[in-house]
């Protein structure tokens, strides 16, 4: 049981590292907070909240994996190498695709609410 509990400590340590060292993680987290506030303001349905929570989770997870991959690549290939660059670029592209997908989900949910609110 102790190992299980320590695992949470390691995970929170990883979150802390990402928050302290990764600007993009902070931007995604701030965006998640703003979207959550908007969700409360517009009184999202349970189904809409599920989509928003899934999108937020995917973006934060992608950013964390990207950070881990970048650190691992730097560890195993401290010198500049073309394949190391490709690995980092593809990992960053995964974050981009995830963030674009999340933005589309957000637009599908929020645009009708904003238009309805404005009229």
NUPA-229768 format. One record per residue: residue number from 1; residue in three letters; x negated, y negated, z of N, C-alpha, C, O in turn. Coordinates in Angstrom, 2 decimals. Each point is the difference from the previous one (the first is absolute). Layout:
// NUPA-229768
{NUM,'ALA',{X,Y,Z},{X,Y,Z},{X,Y,Z},{X,Y,Z}}
...
// end
This chain:
// NUPA-229768
{1,'UNK',{-0.82,1.19,0.00},{0.82,-1.19,0.00},{-0.87,-1.26,0.00},{0.36,-1.01,-0.59}}
{2,'UNK',{-1.51,1.09,1.26},{-0.91,-1.14,0.05},{-0.49,-0.39,-1.38},{-0.10,-1.18,-0.32}}
{3,'UNK',{-0.22,2.19,-0.51},{-0.45,-0.27,-1.36},{1.08,-0.73,-0.80},{-0.27,-0.92,-0.77}}
{4,'UNK',{1.51,1.37,0.98},{1.14,-0.60,-0.69},{0.13,-1.48,0.38},{0.18,-0.85,-0.87}}
{5,'UNK',{-0.27,0.56,2.15},{0.12,-1.38,0.49},{-1.18,-0.85,-0.51},{0.20,-1.13,-0.42}}
{6,'UNK',{-1.41,1.69,0.46},{-1.17,-0.73,-0.50},{0.15,-0.35,-1.48},{-0.49,-1.03,-0.46}}
{7,'UNK',{1.17,1.90,-0.29},{0.23,-0.25,-1.43},{0.74,-1.31,-0.22},{-0.29,-0.72,-0.95}}
{8,'UNK',{1.24,0.41,1.83},{0.70,-1.27,-0.11},{-0.96,-1.16,0.24},{0.09,-1.04,-0.66}}
{9,'UNK',{-1.01,1.22,1.61},{-0.99,-1.04,0.27},{-0.86,-0.27,-1.23},{-0.29,-1.16,-0.32}}
{10,'UNK',{-0.12,2.23,-0.36},{-0.80,-0.17,-1.21},{0.80,-0.73,-1.08},{-0.52,-0.86,-0.70}}
{11,'UNK',{1.79,1.22,0.57},{0.85,-0.63,-1.01},{0.18,-1.49,0.30},{-0.08,-0.83,-0.90}}
{12,'UNK',{0.31,0.50,2.17},{0.15,-1.42,0.35},{-1.32,-0.75,-0.17},{0.00,-1.19,-0.33}}
{13,'UNK',{-1.10,1.88,0.54},{-1.31,-0.60,-0.24},{-0.16,-0.33,-1.49},{-0.53,-1.06,-0.36}}
{14,'UNK',{0.98,1.97,-0.49},{-0.05,-0.24,-1.45},{0.88,-1.17,-0.41},{-0.39,-0.81,-0.84}}
{15,'UNK',{1.58,0.72,1.43},{0.87,-1.15,-0.27},{-0.67,-1.30,0.43},{0.05,-1.00,-0.70}}
{16,'UNK',{-0.67,1.04,1.88},{-0.69,-1.19,0.50},{-1.14,-0.41,-0.91},{-0.19,-1.19,-0.27}}
{17,'UNK',{-0.57,2.17,-0.21},{-1.10,-0.30,-0.92},{0.54,-0.65,-1.27},{-0.52,-1.03,-0.44}}
{18,'UNK',{1.56,1.61,-0.13},{0.57,-0.55,-1.24},{0.52,-1.41,0.23},{-0.21,-0.88,-0.83}}
{19,'UNK',{0.87,0.66,1.96},{0.54,-1.33,0.27},{-1.12,-1.02,0.18},{0.11,-1.13,-0.49}}
{20,'UNK',{-1.18,1.51,1.18},{-1.09,-0.93,0.26},{-0.85,-0.28,-1.24},{-0.53,-1.10,-0.16}}
{21,'UNK',{0.39,2.09,-0.72},{-0.99,-0.12,-1.07},{0.57,-0.16,-1.40},{-0.73,-0.37,-0.92}}
{22,'UNK',{2.01,0.63,0.73},{0.56,0.03,-1.36},{1.05,-1.09,-0.19},{1.10,0.10,0.55}}
{23,'UNK',{-1.43,-1.12,-1.31},{0.93,-1.10,-0.26},{1.28,0.52,-0.65},{1.09,-0.42,0.37}}
{24,'UNK',{-1.23,1.33,-1.34},{1.19,0.51,-0.70},{0.94,0.72,0.96},{1.22,-0.10,-0.16}}
{25,'UNK',{-1.75,0.81,1.14},{0.85,0.67,0.97},{0.81,-1.04,0.79},{1.19,0.20,0.25}}
{26,'UNK',{-1.85,-1.29,0.13},{0.71,-1.08,0.72},{1.08,-0.61,-0.88},{1.10,-0.28,0.48}}
{27,'UNK',{-1.39,0.08,-1.76},{0.99,-0.57,-0.92},{1.19,0.94,-0.12},{1.15,-0.45,0.04}}
{28,'UNK',{-1.40,1.74,-0.20},{1.09,0.97,-0.12},{0.81,0.06,1.29},{1.23,0.12,-0.04}}
{29,'UNK',{-1.90,-0.20,1.17},{0.70,0.03,1.30},{0.86,-1.25,0.17},{1.14,0.10,0.45}}
{30,'UNK',{-1.67,-1.25,-0.80},{0.78,-1.25,0.08},{1.21,0.08,-0.92},{1.10,-0.41,0.37}}
{31,'UNK',{-1.31,0.92,-1.57},{1.11,0.17,-0.94},{1.06,0.93,0.58},{1.19,-0.26,-0.12}}
{32,'UNK',{-1.63,1.34,0.75},{0.94,0.94,0.62},{0.82,-0.68,1.09},{1.20,0.24,0.12}}
{33,'UNK',{-1.84,-1.08,0.66},{0.72,-0.73,1.06},{1.02,-0.96,-0.62},{1.14,-0.06,0.46}}
{34,'UNK',{-1.55,-0.68,-1.48},{0.92,-0.94,-0.66},{1.18,0.72,-0.65},{1.14,-0.46,0.09}}
{35,'UNK',{-1.41,1.58,-0.73},{1.07,0.79,-0.62},{0.95,0.54,1.08},{1.21,0.03,-0.20}}
{36,'UNK',{-1.77,0.38,1.33},{0.84,0.50,1.09},{0.89,-1.11,0.56},{1.18,0.23,0.30}}
{37,'UNK',{-1.73,-1.41,-0.17},{0.81,-1.15,0.46},{1.12,-0.28,-1.01},{1.15,-0.22,0.38}}
{38,'UNK',{-1.50,0.24,-1.68},{1.01,-0.21,-1.04},{1.06,1.10,0.05},{1.19,-0.26,-0.18}}
{39,'UNK',{-1.62,1.48,0.43},{0.95,1.12,0.11},{0.99,-0.20,1.13},{1.18,0.30,-0.14}}
{40,'UNK',{-1.67,-0.81,1.27},{0.90,-0.30,1.13},{0.94,-1.14,-0.37},{1.19,0.05,0.29}}
{41,'UNK',{-1.72,-1.09,-0.94},{0.80,-1.17,-0.40},{1.15,0.41,-0.92},{1.13,-0.44,0.17}}
{42,'UNK',{-1.45,1.30,-1.15},{1.01,0.41,-0.97},{0.78,1.24,0.44},{0.85,0.49,-0.75}}
{43,'UNK',{-1.12,0.01,1.95},{0.73,1.15,0.55},{0.02,1.18,-0.98},{1.05,0.43,-0.47}}
{44,'UNK',{-2.25,0.07,0.18},{-0.11,1.12,-0.93},{0.76,1.21,0.52},{0.16,0.20,1.21}}
{45,'UNK',{0.31,0.60,-2.14},{0.65,1.27,0.36},{-1.07,1.00,0.43},{-1.20,-0.23,-0.19}}
{46,'UNK',{1.63,1.32,0.77},{-0.95,1.04,0.40},{-0.77,0.52,-1.21},{-1.22,0.19,0.08}}
{47,'UNK',{1.90,0.03,-1.18},{-0.67,0.50,-1.22},{-1.04,-1.01,-0.49},{-1.10,0.39,-0.41}}
{48,'UNK',{1.44,-1.67,0.45},{-0.95,-1.02,-0.43},{-1.21,-0.05,0.94},{-1.14,-0.12,-0.45}}
{49,'UNK',{1.39,0.23,1.75},{-1.11,0.03,0.96},{-0.91,1.20,-0.26},{-1.23,-0.10,0.11}}
{50,'UNK',{1.82,1.23,-0.44},{-0.83,1.19,-0.27},{-0.94,-0.25,-1.17},{-1.17,0.38,0.05}}
{51,'UNK',{1.66,-1.02,-1.11},{-0.84,-0.33,-1.15},{-1.09,-0.99,0.39},{-1.16,0.16,-0.39}}
{52,'UNK',{1.53,-1.18,1.16},{-0.97,-1.02,0.41},{-1.07,0.62,0.89},{-1.19,-0.25,-0.20}}
{53,'UNK',{1.60,1.05,1.17},{-0.96,0.64,0.90},{-0.93,0.94,-0.77},{-1.21,0.03,0.25}}
{54,'UNK',{1.77,0.73,-1.19},{-0.83,0.90,-0.81},{-1.01,-0.79,-0.83},{-1.16,0.38,-0.10}}
{55,'UNK',{1.62,-1.48,-0.49},{-0.90,-0.82,-0.82},{-1.11,-0.61,0.85},{-1.17,0.03,-0.39}}
{56,'UNK',{1.52,-0.56,1.55},{-1.02,-0.57,0.90},{-0.99,1.07,0.41},{-1.21,-0.22,-0.04}}
{57,'UNK',{1.71,1.37,0.43},{-0.88,1.10,0.42},{-0.94,0.44,-1.11},{-1.18,0.26,0.25}}
{58,'UNK',{1.69,-0.18,-1.47},{-0.84,0.42,-1.12},{-1.11,-1.01,-0.28},{-1.14,0.38,-0.25}}
{59,'UNK',{1.48,-1.67,0.31},{-1.01,-1.03,-0.28},{-1.08,0.02,1.08},{-1.19,-0.04,-0.31}}
{60,'UNK',{1.60,0.09,1.58},{-1.00,0.01,1.08},{-0.85,1.27,-0.06},{-1.21,-0.06,0.21}}
{61,'UNK',{1.84,1.19,-0.51},{-0.75,1.25,-0.12},{-1.00,-0.07,-1.16},{-1.15,0.42,0.14}}
{62,'UNK',{1.58,-0.96,-1.28},{-0.90,-0.13,-1.15},{-1.18,-0.89,0.35},{-1.14,0.29,-0.36}}
{63,'UNK',{1.40,-1.39,1.06},{-1.08,-0.91,0.38},{-0.97,0.68,0.96},{-1.21,-0.18,-0.12}}
{64,'UNK',{1.73,0.95,1.07},{-0.87,0.72,0.93},{-0.85,1.05,-0.73},{-1.19,0.13,0.26}}
{65,'UNK',{1.81,0.60,-1.18},{-0.76,1.00,-0.77},{-1.05,-0.68,-0.87},{-1.12,0.50,-0.12}}
{66,'UNK',{1.47,-1.63,-0.48},{-0.96,-0.74,-0.81},{-1.20,-0.42,0.86},{-1.15,0.12,-0.42}}
{67,'UNK',{1.43,-0.61,1.61},{-1.09,-0.41,0.91},{-0.89,1.19,0.33},{-1.22,-0.11,-0.03}}
{68,'UNK',{1.83,1.25,0.35},{-0.78,1.19,0.33},{-0.85,0.45,-1.19},{-1.16,0.37,0.18}}
{69,'UNK',{1.73,-0.40,-1.36},{-0.74,0.41,-1.20},{-1.17,-0.95,-0.25},{-1.11,0.45,-0.31}}
{70,'UNK',{1.34,-1.76,0.44},{-1.09,-0.96,-0.22},{-1.14,0.23,0.99},{-1.17,-0.03,-0.39}}
{71,'UNK',{1.50,0.27,1.65},{-1.03,0.23,1.01},{-0.76,1.29,-0.30},{-1.22,0.05,0.11}}
{72,'UNK',{1.95,0.99,-0.49},{-0.64,1.28,-0.33},{-0.92,-0.14,-1.20},{-1.11,0.53,0.01}}
{73,'UNK',{1.55,-1.24,-1.04},{-0.84,-0.21,-1.18},{-1.26,-0.77,0.38},{-1.09,0.34,-0.46}}
{74,'UNK',{1.23,-1.37,1.28},{-1.17,-0.76,0.45},{-0.96,0.87,0.80},{-1.22,-0.18,-0.06}}
{75,'UNK',{1.77,1.13,0.81},{-0.84,0.88,0.81},{-0.80,0.97,-0.88},{-1.20,0.18,0.20}}
{76,'UNK',{1.87,0.43,-1.17},{-0.68,1.02,-0.81},{-0.76,-0.59,-1.17},{-0.88,0.65,-0.57}}
{77,'UNK',{1.20,-1.90,0.20},{-0.68,-0.63,-1.12},{-0.28,-1.46,0.33},{0.64,-0.90,-0.54}}
{78,'UNK',{-1.62,0.66,1.44},{-0.27,-1.38,0.41},{-0.54,-0.86,-1.16},{0.17,-1.22,0.01}}
{79,'UNK',{-0.81,1.84,-0.97},{-0.47,-0.76,-1.15},{1.14,-0.09,-1.03},{0.91,0.83,0.00}}
{80,'UNK',{-0.97,-1.84,-0.85},{1.04,-0.19,-1.01},{-0.08,1.14,-1.00},{-1.06,0.32,-0.53}}
{81,'UNK',{2.22,0.29,0.28},{0.07,1.12,-0.93},{1.30,-0.15,-0.80},{1.04,-0.31,0.59}}
{82,'UNK',{-1.07,0.52,-1.91},{1.21,-0.19,-0.80},{1.18,0.87,0.45},{1.15,-0.45,-0.04}}
{83,'UNK',{-1.43,1.68,0.46},{1.10,0.87,0.45},{0.56,-0.46,1.34},{1.19,0.15,0.25}}
{84,'UNK',{-2.04,-0.72,0.62},{0.48,-0.54,1.26},{0.96,-1.16,-0.27},{1.02,-0.13,0.67}}
{85,'UNK',{-1.34,-0.69,-1.64},{0.88,-1.11,-0.38},{1.34,0.51,-0.50},{1.05,-0.54,0.35}}
{86,'UNK',{-1.07,1.57,-1.17},{1.24,0.57,-0.53},{0.87,0.52,1.14},{1.20,-0.24,0.02}}
{87,'UNK',{-1.81,0.94,0.92},{0.75,0.53,1.15},{0.67,-1.14,0.76},{1.19,0.08,0.33}}
{88,'UNK',{-1.94,-1.12,-0.04},{0.56,-1.15,0.73},{1.09,-0.69,-0.81},{1.03,-0.39,0.56}}
{89,'UNK',{-1.24,0.24,-1.86},{0.99,-0.66,-0.85},{1.29,0.80,-0.07},{1.10,-0.57,0.04}}
{90,'UNK',{-1.22,1.88,-0.15},{1.20,0.85,-0.08},{0.76,-0.03,1.34},{1.23,-0.04,0.01}}
{91,'UNK',{-1.96,0.06,1.10},{0.65,-0.09,1.30},{0.72,-1.34,0.15},{1.12,-0.05,0.52}}
{92,'UNK',{-1.74,-1.03,-0.97},{0.65,-1.31,0.04},{1.21,-0.03,-0.92},{1.01,-0.63,0.32}}
{93,'UNK',{-1.09,1.29,-1.45},{1.13,0.06,-0.93},{1.18,0.73,0.64},{1.16,-0.35,-0.23}}
{94,'UNK',{-1.44,1.36,1.03},{1.07,0.72,0.70},{0.75,-0.95,0.94},{1.22,0.07,0.10}}
{95,'UNK',{-1.95,-0.94,0.58},{0.63,-0.99,0.87},{0.84,-0.95,-0.85},{1.13,-0.33,0.37}}
{96,'UNK',{-1.67,-0.11,-1.49},{0.72,-0.92,-0.88},{1.31,0.61,-0.49},{1.05,-0.64,0.05}}
{97,'UNK',{-1.10,1.87,-0.51},{1.21,0.68,-0.50},{1.02,0.13,1.13},{1.19,-0.21,-0.21}}
{98,'UNK',{-1.66,0.56,1.39},{0.90,0.14,1.15},{0.62,-1.34,0.38},{1.19,-0.07,0.28}}
{99,'UNK',{-1.99,-0.98,-0.28},{0.51,-1.33,0.36},{1.00,-0.50,-1.05},{1.01,-0.60,0.35}}
{100,'UNK',{-1.27,0.84,-1.63},{0.94,-0.40,-1.05},{1.31,0.77,0.15},{1.08,-0.57,-0.13}}
{101,'UNK',{-1.18,1.86,0.40},{1.20,0.81,0.22},{0.80,-0.52,1.18},{1.23,-0.11,-0.07}}
{102,'UNK',{-1.91,-0.23,1.17},{0.68,-0.54,1.17},{0.65,-1.34,-0.32},{1.11,-0.28,0.47}}
{103,'UNK',{-1.79,-0.54,-1.25},{0.57,-1.30,-0.38},{1.27,0.19,-0.84},{0.97,-0.73,0.18}}
{104,'UNK',{-0.98,1.69,-1.07},{1.18,0.28,-0.82},{1.15,0.47,0.88},{1.14,-0.43,-0.17}}
{105,'UNK',{-1.44,1.31,1.11},{1.04,0.45,0.95},{0.57,-1.21,0.74},{1.21,-0.13,0.14}}
{106,'UNK',{-2.09,-0.73,0.34},{0.45,-1.19,0.72},{0.86,-0.90,-0.87},{1.02,-0.51,0.45}}
{107,'UNK',{-1.43,0.31,-1.69},{0.78,-0.85,-0.91},{1.38,0.60,-0.27},{1.00,-0.72,-0.02}}
{108,'UNK',{-0.95,2.01,-0.20},{1.29,0.66,-0.25},{0.94,-0.18,1.20},{1.20,-0.19,-0.17}}
{109,'UNK',{-1.75,0.26,1.36},{0.83,-0.13,1.20},{0.34,-1.46,0.30},{1.14,-0.31,0.33}}
{110,'UNK',{-2.12,-0.59,-0.44},{0.20,-1.36,0.48},{0.59,-0.97,-1.02},{0.72,-0.91,0.39}}
{111,'UNK',{-0.99,1.08,-1.67},{0.51,-0.97,-0.98},{1.53,-0.11,0.05},{0.51,-1.12,0.04}}
{112,'UNK',{0.22,2.23,-0.05},{1.47,-0.15,0.08},{0.44,-0.71,1.30},{0.96,-0.78,-0.01}}
{113,'UNK',{-1.64,1.05,1.10},{0.36,-0.64,1.28},{-0.30,-1.49,-0.04},{0.78,-0.80,0.50}}
{114,'UNK',{-1.90,0.43,-1.09},{-0.37,-1.41,-0.11},{0.98,-0.73,-0.90},{0.45,-1.10,0.32}}
{115,'UNK',{-0.11,1.72,-1.47},{0.96,-0.61,-0.92},{1.38,-0.14,0.65},{0.68,-1.01,-0.19}}
{116,'UNK',{-0.27,2.03,0.93},{1.29,-0.04,0.69},{0.00,-1.08,1.08},{1.00,-0.69,0.19}}
{117,'UNK',{-2.12,0.57,0.51},{-0.13,-1.00,1.06},{0.02,-1.41,-0.57},{0.57,-0.91,0.60}}
{118,'UNK',{-1.19,0.73,-1.77},{-0.10,-1.31,-0.63},{1.33,-0.47,-0.58},{0.23,-1.19,-0.18}}
{119,'UNK',{0.65,2.15,-0.12},{1.28,-0.41,-0.64},{1.13,-0.18,0.99},{1.11,-0.33,-0.40}}
// end
